[in-house]
Amino acid sequence: MEREQIYTKWLNTRIDGKVLCSEDTIRKCRLLSDYNFDLFVDYQNDFLKQGKSIKSYKSIRSKILEFLSSSKIREIKLDDITQEDIDEHLLGFINNESDNNYNNRVKHIKGYLEFHKNKLKNSIDLSSLLIDSKEITTSKKNIKSSLTAEQVALCEEKYKNNLTKLFIFKLLYYTDITTEEIIDLKYSDFDTLDNSFNIGERKIFVPNSMVELISSLRDEPILSRKFYIDHIVKNMKQELKEVGISNFKPKDMQKTHELLFLRCPQCGCKYEAVVDNWCARQFTDNGKFWIVCREKCGKDE
């Protein structure tokens, strides 16, 4: 049976008076490869044969599909999944949901992997995915919830055609501005001499790469009047969650900045950890080569 036929069947199937699958569930399934989709169908069919309530299954299925459709996992066959892949996925939820919900998420993913354990090629300690206590350990609680370099790239790609959202994301990523400060931001506050916004008595410096974006938004609501962005940020969280980025939290963006920006060992300034910002510099004849910022500390030797 073709996948579209399966989706239609699911939409028309009722168990205990409830529809088996929603359009949102099918949307996530469409992200799966044919191979991973077939494995998911096997799991679902086996679960439903057990006669458990559809309500409990929907909760389990939701966590499993978030896992399978996440940006990294959906690119590989379940056979090739590694412990690191699983740990990285779970890391995005540790600080973003209650302990109980997190533990349930771990249990559901563990159950799915155990169902298909004969297909897994890599050594995975499934027991390590389950927290013994109902409380998350202190060490896990202290893990910083930051975006990875890949997630930042995906966010920028996601909003390349929505300049307002791209502007909000880049501001939060590149600077220490708060969402409250963005509300009152005006283009007239932007100083083109040093690429900074004047906010009260402090300056918010932005990279050269943002200048054109800021100029294109000069007459848009976000830079022309008081513009409340809470609804936009909430919408961004949902949109990014749908593409597997569940740890976008504006108040934690400084943690992302700390992870993805490096301090130059020569001048002490911080720059994004992308190749264009750095070069090799040799300070003495036959001496070691240092990685220093390109902007202030020289050209490639």
Secondary structure, 3 states (H helix, E strand, C coil): CCHHHHHHHHHCCEECCEECCCHHHHHHHHCCCHHHHHHHHHHHHHHHHCCCCHHHHHHHHHHHHHHHCCCCHHHCCHHHCCHHHHHHHHHHHHCCCCHHHHHHHHHHHHHHHHHCHHHCCCCCCHHHHCCCCCCCCHHHHCCCCCCCHHHHHHHHHHCCCCHHHHHHHHHHHHCCCCHHHHHCCCHHHEECCCCEEEECCEEEECCHHHHHHHHHCCCCHHHHCCCCCHHHHHHHHHHHHHCCCCCCCHHHHHHHHHHHEEECCCCCCEEECCHHHEEEEECCCCCCEEEEEHHHHCCCC
